[in-house]
Structures are given as structure tokens and as C-alpha cells.
């Protein structure tokens, strides 16, 4: 076998892996959903509920978030609200105490151990049969609780999440790319929920049966790992698109990159610590979901590098491979151009998709390095801007 043939085989196998990650797996989900879907048996169900708002230095947004939560269309006698403060150093705790007369309780961590630890501590104090986890910057539609609770009428459901509508007042290229990315992700969630179980939930809005909640280790990416903990108990995590909340996107690529690096690094660690769940003999189709949606997706930057290198090797003696190489160079060039335009205040929606695609895969590559080198994330830091600016960034 010639060396050129070997390179060609590597090229096409890697292209196949890339296509499976983005096209083949969604098609498999659609097929499985039609052949053996498991619909959620929803009905009116109003258990006692606790909303836990995890916060670190959220003085800017907490009061509005508490007003939004207290206005939810749910029997106030069945609703409890807890602010879980991870040793905030601003007015977060003071603001929470100002709402005490309206039933809001403050749980302050004795030591700053991160978001997941704060959630664990608040759950210990919660009285609700179902726990709804929220960020301090997320705006809920009034019917969110009623819609989510209907899923828990099905005894096979241990966790439910809803749909996040991402807004971008600045109409930035990163914001546009984020919305496109999540549109694709919610399509996958719809079918994963129907086939088997979600492999992850929206961290800003997910509900869990308290009886099924398992305290997670402090460095866990809780909104990813919680789904696995449900499946381990014979339950499932489901998607309820009618439960809607709103979040503002990052407007700058550097902040979005940092956010995604943190999330993917944590997820790599969670996958490794729970690698037995990627055995189909143990967890069935859930293992296929984990491998396809997470492992394969996070290996895409390696696929892209291999495709670029092999096409460069093959291009001098083949017009087809030369065209493939030029197409890749143009695509990556478009992403770089979008980054440059953003830095001078000229975001381009036309270039938003290549920019976000490259950003997401660069984040996966950096995260893979951090995971292999042993770096872990536990504490979280809100990225904030001064008052009057529009960027409303995610947490780190």
C-alpha cells in the first residue's frame, strides 16, 4: 500500500467522522425517534417546588431575578425560593435578605467552593419535592414552573429542562453565532429526549426531583452530569420546549471562548470519571448519545487538523484535494476576518457561523489540553462590565 493511499484513507475516514458528528448523528436520532420514541406522559401536576438561584457577586441582577421568580404563575403556598450565595463579596447577600419578608431564604456557603457545592448545600435545606435551578441573570416566562412540573407526572422523569431564547441587543457576530449553535443543540435535545434521555440540560433552567438528586462533586459541570445521574437511577432527563426563559449572549469572542473552555474542560473530566456510562452494555442507547454528542463533537478540532494536513499533502497532485484545501483556508480566513472586524467594532453577521464554529472547536482543543494536563475548574467568576455597557456575559 502506497503512502499516498494511506493518506487518502486517513483523509476520508476523518471526513466520515466529521460528517457523522454533525449530520449522521442527528439523522440517527430522527430515525430512532420515529421508530422507538418514548413520549413523556404529561398531565396537571403541582408538587411543592423550590427555586434555587445560585449566585456569586450578582448585586446587579439579583433583585430583578427575585421579582421575576416571585411573579411565577404557581401557587405561592407551594413555592420556596432560596438564594445560594457562594461567599459573595458584594451586596448579593444583603439584597437576598431584603426579600426575606416575601419568603426568600438566603443560604450562604461557609467556604467558597464553587457553583456545584453551593447548589448541593441549598438542596439540603430545600423543602420542595422538585428543585428548579436557576442563574441570577435568567428571565423566566410566568408559566415555566407549571410547564416543567407537568413532565414530573411521568414517574420515569427525574429531570426536566426547557428552552432558552438567547438575545443579543448589540447584534454582535458572536451573539448571532451563539443563537445558531443553540438552535442546532435544541434540535438534538428534542430527539434525544424522545429516544432515551438528554445527556445534558440548560444550566440556567432545569428541575430535578429532590428524591433523585445526588450531591455532585464540587468541580462537576452540574448541568451536564445531572442527566447521567438520572439515567444511573433508571430515570431520564427530558426536554420541555414550552418552558421558556431568556438569556443574553456574550458579545465578545474572547469571553465566549473562555466560557466554552471552562464548560468543555469540566465535561471532559465528568466524562472520564463516569466513563462506564459510555458502555452500551450498561447504559444502552444513552452510551451512543454520550459518545456521539460529546466525545465525537469534542474531537472535531482534531478531525479538522487531520483533514487540513492530509488535504495539503494530497493537493499538489490532485485538483479535488487542492479545491478542498482552498475551501478550508477560505473558511478559516473568514473566521479570522470576523474576529478582526469585531475588534474594530464592525461585527459581521455574514461571517458569524464560521467564526463561532472555529471558536467552539478552538475551545474544545484548548479544553482537551487543559484536561490532559490536569487543570480543573471549581470556582466561578462572573465576567462583568461597567454600568451602561451592553455586554451581559456568562459566568466563568
C-alpha positions in Angstrom: 0.0 0.0 0.0 1.5 3.3 -1.1 1.9 6.2 1.4 -0.4 8.4 -0.8 -3.2 5.8 -0.5 -2.7 5.7 3.3 -3.0 9.5 3.4 -6.2 9.3 1.3 -7.7 6.7 3.6 -7.0 8.8 6.6 -8.5 11.8 4.9 -11.8 10.1 4.0 -12.1 8.3 7.3 -11.7 11.6 9.1 -14.2 13.3 6.8 -16.7 10.5 7.6 -16.1 11.0 11.3 -16.7 14.8 10.9 -19.9 14.2 8.9 -21.2 11.7 11.4 -20.6 14.2 14.3 -22.7 17.0 12.7 -25.1 15.2 10.2 -25.1 11.4 10.8 -25.9 11.5 14.5 -28.8 13.9 14.1 -30.2 11.7 11.3 -29.8 8.7 13.6 -31.7 10.5 16.3 -34.6 11.4 14.0 -34.8 7.8 12.8 -34.7 6.4 16.3 -37.3 8.9 17.4 -39.7 7.8 14.8 -39.1 4.1 15.3 -39.0 3.8 19.1 -39.7 7.2 20.6 -40.7 7.4 24.3 -43.1 10.3 24.7 -43.4 11.9 28.2 -46.8 11.3 29.8 -47.6 14.8 30.9 -50.6 16.0 33.0 -51.5 18.7 35.5 -49.1 18.2 38.4 -48.4 20.7 41.1 -45.9 19.4 43.7 -44.2 21.7 46.2 -41.2 23.4 44.4 -38.0 25.1 45.5 -36.3 27.6 43.2 -32.6 27.7 43.9 -30.8 30.8 42.5 -27.1 30.2 42.6 -25.1 33.5 42.9 -21.7 34.9 43.2 -21.5 38.7 43.3 -24.8 39.2 41.4 -25.8 42.5 43.0 -26.6 44.0 39.6 -29.2 41.4 38.6 -30.4 39.6 41.7 -33.3 41.9 42.7 -34.8 41.7 39.2 -34.3 38.0 39.2 -36.1 37.6 42.5 -39.0 39.8 41.3 -39.2 37.6 38.2 -39.2 34.4 40.3 -41.8 35.6 42.8 -44.1 36.5 39.9 -44.2 33.0 38.5 -47.6 31.6 37.9 -47.6 29.0 40.7 -49.3 28.6 44.0 -47.2 30.6 46.4 -48.0 28.1 49.2 -46.2 25.5 47.2 -43.3 27.7 46.2 -40.0 28.3 48.1 -37.1 30.5 46.9 -33.5 30.1 48.1 -30.6 32.2 47.0 -27.4 30.1 47.3 -24.6 32.6 47.7 -21.1 31.2 47.1 -19.4 33.6 49.6 -20.4 36.7 47.6 -18.3 39.8 48.5 -20.7 42.5 47.1 -24.4 43.2 48.1 -25.8 39.9 46.9 -26.5 38.6 50.4 -27.9 41.9 51.5 -30.3 42.0 48.6 -31.5 38.5 49.3 -32.2 39.4 52.9 -34.3 42.4 51.7 -36.7 39.8 50.2 -36.9 37.7 53.4 -40.4 39.1 54.2 -41.6 37.8 50.9 -40.4 34.3 51.6 -36.9 34.3 50.1 -34.3 32.5 52.1 -30.5 33.0 51.9 -28.1 30.1 52.1 -24.5 31.4 52.3 -21.8 28.9 51.8 -19.3 28.8 54.7 -16.5 28.4 52.3 -16.2 29.4 48.6 -16.2 26.0 46.8 -17.9 26.8 43.5 -21.3 26.7 42.0 -22.0 23.0 42.3 -21.1 23.0 46.0 -23.5 25.9 46.6 -26.2 24.0 44.8 -25.6 20.9 47.0 -25.8 23.0 50.1 -29.0 24.7 49.1 -30.7 21.4 48.2 -30.0 20.1 51.7 -32.2 23.0 53.0 -34.9 22.8 50.3 -38.3 21.7 51.3 -39.8 21.3 47.8 -40.5 17.9 46.1 -39.0 19.3 42.9 -35.9 21.6 42.8 -35.6 24.2 40.0 -32.1 25.5 39.5 -31.6 29.0 38.0 -28.9 31.5 37.3 -29.3 35.1 38.6 -29.4 36.5 35.0 -32.1 34.3 33.6 -35.5 35.7 32.9 -38.3 33.2 33.1 -41.7 33.2 31.4 -44.5 33.2 34.0 -45.7 29.6 33.2 -42.2 28.0 33.4 -42.9 26.1 36.7 -46.3 24.8 35.6 -45.0 23.6 32.3 -41.9 21.9 33.7 -43.9 20.3 36.6 -46.3 18.6 34.1 -43.4 16.4 33.0 -42.9 15.0 36.5 -46.4 13.4 36.4 -44.5 10.8 34.4 -42.7 8.6 37.0 -39.8 7.8 34.6 -38.8 11.5 34.6 -36.2 12.6 37.1 -35.1 15.9 35.5 -36.6 18.4 33.0 -35.2 21.4 31.2 -36.7 24.0 29.0 -35.8 26.2 26.0 -33.5 29.2 26.3 -34.0 32.1 23.9 -30.8 33.9 23.5 -30.9 37.6 22.9 -28.2 40.0 21.7 -29.0 43.7 21.9 -25.8 44.6 20.2 -26.5 42.3 17.2 -22.9 41.0 17.5 -21.4 38.3 15.3 -20.7 36.1 18.4 -24.3 36.6 19.6 -25.6 35.5 16.1 -23.3 32.5 16.1 -24.4 31.5 19.6 -28.1 31.6 18.6 -27.3 29.4 15.5 -25.4 27.0 17.7 -28.1 26.6 20.2 -30.8 26.3 17.6 -28.9 23.1 16.4 -28.4 21.9 20.0 -32.1 22.3 20.9 -33.0 20.2 17.8 -30.7 17.4 19.2 -32.3 17.8 22.7 -35.8 17.3 21.2 -34.9 14.0 19.7 -32.6 12.8 22.5 -35.4 13.4 25.0 -37.8 11.4 22.9 -35.5 8.5 22.2 -33.8 7.9 25.5 -32.7 10.8 27.7 -31.0 14.2 27.4 -27.3 14.0 28.1 -27.2 17.5 29.5 -29.6 20.3 30.5 -29.7 24.0 30.3 -27.8 25.2 33.4 -29.9 28.3 33.8 -33.2 26.3 34.0 -33.6 22.7 35.0 -35.8 20.9 37.5 -34.9 17.7 39.4 -36.9 15.5 41.7 -35.4 16.1 45.2 -35.7 12.4 45.9 -33.5 11.7 42.8 -31.0 14.5 43.4 -27.5 13.2 44.0 -24.9 15.6 45.5 -22.2 16.2 42.9 -18.5 16.6 43.4 -17.5 20.3 43.5 -15.8 20.5 40.1 -18.6 18.8 38.2 -20.4 20.6 35.4 -23.7 20.0 37.1 -25.9 20.8 34.1 -24.2 18.0 32.2 -23.7 15.4 34.9 -27.2 15.6 36.4 -28.6 13.8 33.3 -26.2 10.9 33.8 -27.1 10.7 37.5 -30.8 10.3 36.5 -30.0 7.5 34.0 -28.0 5.7 36.6 -31.2 5.6 38.7 -33.3 4.3 35.9 -34.8 7.7 35.3 -34.4 10.1 32.4 -33.9 13.8 31.7 -36.4 15.3 29.3 -36.8 18.5 27.2 -39.8 20.7 27.5 -39.7 23.3 24.8 -42.8 25.1 26.1 -40.9 26.1 29.2 -39.1 29.3 28.0 -36.5 31.5 29.6 -34.3 34.3 28.2 -30.6 34.9 28.5 -28.3 37.5 26.8 -25.4 36.1 24.8 -21.8 37.1 25.1 -21.0 39.8 22.6 -17.2 39.3 22.5 -15.4 36.3 21.2 -12.8 36.3 23.9 -15.4 36.0 26.6 -17.3 33.3 24.8 -14.1 31.4 24.2 -13.3 31.5 28.0 -16.8 30.3 28.8 -16.7 27.4 26.4 -13.2 26.3 27.5 -14.4 26.1 31.1 -17.5 24.1 30.2 -15.7 21.7 27.9 -12.9 21.1 30.4 -15.3 20.3 33.1 -17.3 18.0 30.7 -14.1 16.1 29.8 -13.5 15.5 33.5 -17.1 14.3 34.0 -16.9 12.0 31.0 -13.7 10.4 32.3 -15.0 10.0 35.9 -18.2 8.4 34.5 -16.7 6.6 31.6 -18.5 3.4 32.5 -21.7 5.1 31.2 -20.2 5.1 27.7 -20.6 1.3 27.7 -23.7 0.3 25.7 -23.9 -2.9 27.6 -24.5 -0.9 30.7 -26.5 2.2 29.6 -27.8 1.2 26.2 -28.5 4.0 23.7 -27.5 6.6 26.3 -23.9 5.5 25.7 -24.4 6.1 22.0 -25.6 9.6 22.8 -22.7 10.4 25.1 -20.1 9.2 22.5 -21.8 10.9 19.6 -22.9 14.2 21.1 -19.9 14.8 23.5 -16.9 12.7 22.7 -17.1 12.8 18.9 -18.1 16.5 19.0 -15.2 17.5 21.2 -12.8 15.6 19.0 -13.9 17.6 15.9 -10.9 20.0 16.1 -8.6 17.0 15.8 -10.6 15.9 12.8 -10.3 19.3 11.3 -6.5 19.4 11.8 -6.1 16.0 10.2 -8.3 16.9 7.2 -6.3 20.1 6.7 -2.9 18.4 6.9 -3.9 15.4 4.7 -5.5 17.6 2.0 -2.4 19.8 2.0 -0.3 16.7 1.4 -2.6 15.4 -1.4 -3.3 18.8 -3.0 -0.1 19.1 -5.2 -1.1 16.1 -7.4 -4.9 16.4 -7.3 -7.3 19.2 -8.3 -10.0 17.8 -6.0 -7.8 17.9 -2.9 -6.5 21.3 -3.9 -10.0 22.6 -4.0 -10.7 21.0 -0.6 -7.6 22.7 0.8 -8.5 26.1 -0.6 -12.1 25.8 0.7 -10.7 25.1 4.2 -8.3 28.1 4.0 -11.1 30.4 2.9 -13.4 29.2 5.7 -10.8 29.7 8.4 -9.9 33.0 6.8 -13.5 34.1 7.1 -13.4 33.3 10.8 -10.2 35.3 11.3 -11.7 38.2 9.4 -14.8 38.1 11.6 -12.6 38.3 14.7 -10.7 41.3 13.2 -13.8 43.1 12.3 -15.2 42.5 15.8 -12.1 44.1 17.4 -12.6 47.3 15.4 -16.3 47.5 16.2 -17.6 46.1 12.9 -19.3 42.8 13.6 -20.4 40.8 10.6 -23.5 38.5 10.8 -22.5 37.1 7.4 -19.3 35.7 8.9 -20.9 34.7 12.3 -21.3 31.0 11.6 -17.6 30.3 10.5 -16.4 32.5 13.4 -18.5 30.6 16.0 -17.7 27.2 14.5 -13.9 27.9 14.8 -14.4 29.5 18.2 -16.2 26.4 19.6 -13.7 24.0 18.2 -10.7 26.1 19.4 -12.3 26.0 22.8 -12.6 22.2 22.6 -8.9 21.9 21.6 -7.8 24.2 24.5 -10.0 22.3 26.9 -8.6 18.9 25.8 -5.1 20.2 26.6 -6.2 21.5 30.0 -7.9 18.3 30.8 -4.9 16.2 29.8 -2.6 18.5 31.7 -4.7 18.1 34.9 -6.2 21.6 35.1 -9.7 21.7 36.7 -12.3 24.4 37.3 -14.1 24.7 40.6 -14.6 28.3 41.5 -16.6 30.6 39.2 -16.3 34.2 38.3 -18.9 36.3 36.7 -17.5 38.4 33.8 -19.0 41.8 34.2 -18.7 45.2 32.5 -19.3 48.6 33.9 -22.8 50.0 34.2 -24.1 51.4 30.9 -22.4 48.9 28.7 -24.5 46.3 26.9 -22.4 43.2 27.2 -24.1 40.8 29.6 -21.7 38.0 29.8 -21.9 34.4 31.0 -20.1 33.0 34.0 -16.7 31.5 34.3 
